[in-house]
Amino acid sequence: MPYRLQFIAYVLAMMADNIEHVISYWVVFQKFHSPALAGFAVLSHWLPFLLFSVAVGGLADRFDPRRIIQCGMLLFIVASSGWGFFFLTDTIEMWHAMLLLVIHGCAGVLWQTPNQLLLYDLVAPTDLPSAVRLNAMARYLGILVGPAVGGIIMLTLGSSHGIIVNTLFYLPMLLWLFWAPARDKSIAVRRFAVRGLADIVLTIRAIGTQPVLSAMTWLAGLTSFMIGNAYHAQMPGYAGDLGHGDPGVSYSVLLAADAAGALLAGIALESWGRLKGTPRAAITLAMLWSAALLGFALVPIYPVAIVLLFLAGFFELSFNTMAQALVQLNAPHDLRGRVVGLYNMAGLGMRAFSGITVGLFGAAIGIHWSLGLSALLLLALLCLLYGRATKKT
């Protein structure tokens, strides 16, 4: 029962996160028409993960992860309320948008790593791979539902009132955490103190002798650095370039196709259960993901673009959940928070640089060229990583 409640609250919070993205990205795109600002949206969203993931993981090792997550929920509410205020008063300026994007990014880093550690308090170790997959599926369920709900809210309430109403979807997670199962305090007191940058060095050394942890961290870092989810922030531009009907509807459909593929992957992995989680399998799925995005960047046909995004979503959830489960199951007990934090630093923090490879370069050479070249280079790097993982195993 506790995990079911966590799953529902996580879906609602992730849905709210993506409703905010859909509404704010659309309004900001219409207001400023700036690919550079879209690139900054990626930087500000993921740079806090790069800087603070290991430290937040250390905090979640030492202190109650429930309270850390609640701080993140409060920051999400502040960000959505801020967007609503500026939209209502029609006073939004570029620096306002940049500040709210930074607040949103800080909220995310206080949420994700502690939430992954919270799973250990909710399920048995044998159920952890399934819990990791289901949580990832919850993430993409929120991404899938978010555009649809965001579109309905924009049509019925308008962007200004709609994004304020969106703050209500964060409340279930915020309130449920007051009654969520608590960690065994006798375990928490044995954790190491948080030491900032020294924690990153210690954790890198700790995983350096473990091939599975190092390979999955490299996989997370490469995929996030080269592409991440930077193409989501540029999706209004892709929708306009594909020229299929109303750009707003096309935008929502493209986002939903990516999420629908991921949702199907989560269902398939849970029901089928034959795909064994190994480093080589995770890298292979990541290679298929980069190939699908390469095709999406090049294709000018809207229905084909939808199919390729669907496949990209399927492969992305598959390799991400497989890698995350391998990291959580193989992480040393006394450094679990820091190891998961390092993985998130690579897998989420490195997405800040995808704002450069896909976002800012998109302003210079075009968003299709920037995504296509990034996907092609990533595919080559993943081939090298696969060869290295094969030699070690």
C-alpha positions in Angstrom: 0.0 0.0 0.0 2.7 2.6 0.8 4.3 2.0 -2.6 1.0 2.3 -4.4 0.4 5.7 -2.7 3.9 6.8 -3.6 3.3 5.7 -7.2 0.1 7.8 -7.5 1.6 10.8 -5.9 4.7 10.5 -8.1 2.6 10.4 -11.2 0.6 13.5 -10.2 3.8 15.4 -9.3 5.5 14.4 -12.6 2.4 15.3 -14.5 2.4 18.7 -12.8 6.1 19.1 -13.6 5.3 18.5 -17.3 2.2 20.6 -17.4 4.4 23.5 -16.2 6.9 22.7 -19.0 4.2 22.5 -21.7 2.5 25.8 -20.6 5.6 27.8 -19.8 7.6 26.6 -22.9 4.7 27.4 -25.1 4.0 30.9 -23.7 7.8 31.8 -23.6 8.3 30.5 -27.1 5.4 32.7 -28.4 6.7 35.6 -26.4 10.4 35.6 -27.2 10.9 33.1 -30.1 14.4 32.4 -28.7 16.1 29.1 -29.3 18.8 30.4 -26.9 16.3 30.8 -24.1 15.1 27.2 -24.9 18.7 26.1 -24.5 18.9 28.0 -21.2 15.8 26.1 -20.1 17.7 22.9 -20.5 20.8 24.3 -18.7 18.9 25.7 -15.7 16.8 22.5 -15.4 19.8 20.1 -15.3 22.8 22.1 -14.0 21.6 21.8 -10.4 21.8 18.0 -10.8 25.4 18.3 -12.0 26.4 20.5 -9.1 24.3 19.1 -6.2 23.2 15.5 -6.9 26.0 13.8 -4.9 25.6 16.3 -2.1 21.8 15.7 -2.0 22.4 11.9 -2.1 24.7 12.3 0.9 22.0 14.3 2.7 19.4 11.6 1.9 21.8 9.0 3.3 22.2 11.0 6.5 18.8 12.6 7.0 15.2 11.8 6.3 14.7 11.8 2.5 11.0 12.5 3.0 11.7 16.1 4.2 14.1 16.7 1.4 11.5 15.7 -1.2 9.0 18.0 0.5 11.4 21.0 0.1 11.5 20.1 -3.6 7.7 20.1 -3.8 7.5 23.5 -2.2 9.9 25.0 -4.8 7.8 23.5 -7.6 4.8 25.3 -6.2 6.8 28.5 -6.0 7.8 28.2 -9.6 4.3 27.5 -11.0 2.9 30.3 -8.9 5.5 32.6 -10.3 4.7 31.8 -13.9 1.1 32.4 -13.1 1.7 35.8 -11.6 3.8 37.0 -14.6 1.3 35.5 -17.1 -1.7 37.1 -15.4 0.0 40.6 -15.2 1.5 40.2 -18.7 4.8 41.4 -17.3 7.0 38.4 -18.1 10.6 39.4 -19.1 13.4 37.2 -20.1 15.2 37.4 -16.8 11.9 36.5 -15.0 11.7 33.4 -17.1 15.4 32.5 -16.4 14.9 32.9 -12.6 11.8 30.6 -12.6 13.6 28.0 -14.7 16.4 28.0 -12.1 14.0 27.5 -9.2 12.3 24.7 -11.1 15.7 23.0 -11.6 16.6 23.2 -8.0 13.3 21.7 -7.0 14.0 18.7 -9.3 17.4 17.9 -7.7 15.8 17.9 -4.2 13.2 15.4 -5.5 14.8 12.7 -7.7 17.7 11.2 -5.7 15.9 11.2 -2.4 12.9 9.6 -4.1 15.0 6.8 -5.4 16.4 6.1 -1.9 12.8 6.2 -0.5 12.1 3.1 -2.5 14.3 1.1 -0.1 12.0 2.1 2.7 8.9 1.0 0.8 9.8 -2.3 -0.9 11.9 -5.3 -0.3 15.3 -5.6 -2.1 13.9 -8.4 -4.4 11.1 -6.0 -5.6 13.5 -3.1 -6.2 14.1 -3.7 -10.0 10.3 -3.7 -10.5 9.9 -0.6 -8.3 12.5 1.2 -10.3 10.8 0.3 -13.6 7.4 1.3 -12.3 8.7 4.6 -11.0 10.3 5.3 -14.4 7.0 4.3 -16.0 5.3 6.8 -13.6 7.6 9.4 -14.8 6.6 8.8 -18.4 3.0 8.4 -17.5 3.2 11.9 -16.1 4.9 13.0 -19.4 2.2 11.3 -21.4 -0.7 12.8 -19.4 0.9 16.2 -18.8 0.7 17.5 -22.4 -3.0 16.3 -22.7 -4.0 17.8 -19.3 -1.9 20.9 -20.0 -3.6 21.4 -23.4 -7.1 21.0 -21.8 -6.2 23.4 -19.0 -4.9 26.0 -21.5 -8.1 25.7 -23.5 -10.5 25.9 -20.6 -8.7 28.1 -18.1 -6.0 29.8 -20.1 -2.3 29.6 -19.5 -2.3 32.1 -16.6 -5.0 30.5 -14.4 -4.1 27.0 -15.7 -0.5 27.1 -14.4 -1.7 28.3 -11.0 -4.2 25.4 -10.8 -1.3 23.2 -11.7 0.2 23.8 -8.2 -2.5 21.6 -6.7 -1.1 18.5 -8.3 2.1 18.8 -6.2 0.1 18.6 -2.9 -0.5 14.8 -2.8 3.2 14.1 -2.7 3.8 17.0 -0.3 1.1 15.7 2.1 1.6 12.0 1.8 5.2 12.3 2.9 4.1 13.2 6.4 2.7 9.7 6.8 5.1 7.7 4.5 7.2 5.0 6.2 10.3 6.3 7.9 13.8 4.9 7.6 15.3 2.8 10.4 17.1 5.5 12.4 19.7 3.0 13.6 20.9 2.7 10.0 20.8 6.4 9.3 23.2 7.3 12.1 26.0 5.2 10.7 26.1 7.2 7.5 29.1 9.4 6.6 29.0 13.2 7.0 28.3 15.3 3.9 31.7 16.7 2.6 30.8 18.5 -0.6 33.3 18.0 -3.4 35.2 15.3 -1.5 32.1 13.1 -1.7 32.3 13.2 -5.5 35.9 12.2 -5.5 35.3 9.4 -3.0 32.3 8.1 -4.9 34.2 8.1 -8.3 37.0 6.1 -6.7 34.5 3.7 -5.1 32.8 2.8 -8.4 36.1 2.7 -10.4 36.8 -0.9 -9.4 33.2 -2.0 -10.2 32.6 -2.5 -13.9 28.8 -2.5 -13.8 28.6 0.8 -11.8 31.3 2.5 -13.9 29.8 1.4 -17.3 26.2 2.5 -16.3 27.5 5.8 -15.0 29.4 6.3 -18.3 26.2 5.4 -20.2 24.1 7.8 -18.3 26.7 10.6 -18.7 27.2 10.1 -22.5 23.5 9.9 -23.4 22.7 12.9 -21.2 25.6 15.1 -22.4 25.0 14.5 -26.1 21.2 14.6 -26.2 19.4 14.2 -22.8 15.9 15.6 -23.2 17.0 18.9 -24.8 14.9 18.2 -27.9 11.8 18.5 -25.7 12.5 22.2 -25.2 12.9 22.6 -28.9 9.7 20.6 -29.7 7.6 23.7 -30.6 10.2 24.4 -33.3 10.1 20.9 -34.6 6.3 21.0 -34.7 6.3 24.2 -36.7 8.9 22.9 -39.2 7.0 19.7 -39.8 4.1 21.9 -40.8 1.2 19.6 -40.0 -1.9 21.5 -39.0 -2.1 23.6 -35.8 1.4 23.9 -34.3 0.0 23.7 -30.8 -1.7 20.4 -31.4 1.3 19.0 -33.3 3.5 20.0 -30.4 1.4 18.1 -27.9 1.1 15.1 -30.1 4.9 14.8 -30.6 5.5 15.0 -26.8 2.8 12.5 -26.2 4.2 10.1 -28.8 7.6 10.1 -27.0 5.9 9.4 -23.7 3.5 6.8 -25.1 6.5 4.7 -26.3 8.1 4.9 -22.9 4.8 3.9 -21.2 4.6 0.8 -23.4 8.2 -0.1 -22.6 7.4 0.0 -18.9 4.4 -2.2 -19.4 6.3 -4.6 -21.6 9.3 -4.9 -19.3 7.0 -5.6 -16.3 4.8 -8.2 -18.1 7.4 -9.9 -20.3 10.3 -10.1 -17.9 12.6 -12.0 -20.3 15.0 -9.1 -21.0 17.8 -9.6 -18.6 19.3 -6.4 -17.2 23.0 -6.4 -18.2 25.3 -3.5 -19.1 25.5 -4.7 -22.7 21.7 -4.9 -23.1 21.4 -1.3 -21.6 24.0 0.0 -24.0 22.4 -1.7 -27.0 19.0 -0.1 -26.1 20.7 3.3 -25.9 22.2 2.8 -29.3 18.7 2.1 -30.7 17.5 5.3 -29.0 20.1 7.5 -30.6 19.3 5.9 -34.0 15.6 6.7 -33.6 16.4 10.3 -32.7 18.8 10.6 -35.6 15.9 9.6 -37.9 13.5 12.0 -36.2 16.0 14.9 -36.8 16.2 14.1 -40.5 12.7 13.0 -41.5 10.4 15.8 -42.9 7.2 13.6 -42.8 5.0 14.2 -39.7 3.5 10.7 -39.3 7.0 9.1 -39.6 8.3 11.6 -37.0 5.6 10.5 -34.6 6.6 6.8 -35.0 10.3 7.6 -34.5 9.5 9.5 -31.3 7.4 6.6 -30.1 10.4 4.3 -30.7 12.7 6.8 -29.0 10.5 6.8 -25.9 10.4 3.0 -25.8 14.2 2.6 -26.0 14.8 5.5 -23.6 12.8 4.1 -20.7 14.2 0.7 -21.4 17.9 1.6 -21.1 17.4 4.2 -18.4 15.5 1.9 -16.0 17.8 -1.0 -16.7 20.9 1.1 -15.9 19.3 2.7 -12.8 18.3 -0.7 -11.4 21.8 -2.1 -12.0 23.3 0.9 -10.1 20.9 0.7 -7.2 21.3 -3.0 -6.8 25.1 -3.0 -7.1 25.8 0.2 -5.0 27.8 -0.4 -1.7 25.4 -0.1 1.2 27.2 2.6 3.1 27.6 4.8 0.0 24.2 4.1 -1.7 23.0 7.7 -1.6 26.2 9.1 -3.0 26.5 6.4 -5.7 22.9 7.0 -6.8 23.7 10.7 -6.6 26.7 10.3 -8.8 24.6 8.3 -11.3 22.0 11.2 -11.3 24.8 13.7 -11.7 25.9 11.9 -14.8 22.4 10.9 -16.0 20.6 14.2 -15.2 23.3 16.8 -14.5 25.0 16.2 -17.8 21.8 17.1 -19.5 22.8 20.7 -18.8 25.4 20.4 -21.6 22.8 19.0 -24.0 21.4 22.5 -23.8 24.5 23.5 -25.6 24.9 20.5 -28.1 21.2 20.5 -29.1 19.9 23.9 -27.8 22.5 26.6 -28.3 24.0 25.0 -31.4 20.5 24.8 -32.7 20.4 28.6 -32.7 23.5 28.6 -34.9 23.0 25.7 -37.3 19.4 24.8 -36.9 17.6 22.5 -34.5 17.5 19.5 -36.9 21.2 19.6 -37.7 22.1 20.0 -34.0 20.0 17.0 -32.9 21.1 14.9 -35.9 24.8 15.5 -35.4 24.5 14.9 -31.6 22.7 11.6 -32.2 25.3 10.5 -34.7 28.2 11.2 -32.5 26.5 9.6 -29.5 26.0 6.4 -31.5 29.7 6.3 -32.3 30.6 6.8 -28.6 28.1 4.1 -27.5 29.8 1.7 -29.9 33.1 2.3 -28.1 31.5 1.9 -24.7 29.9 -1.4 -25.8 33.3 -2.7 -26.8 34.8 -1.7 -23.5 31.9 -3.3 -21.5 32.2 -6.5 -23.6 36.0 -6.8 -22.8 35.4 -6.3 -19.0 32.7 -8.9 -18.9 
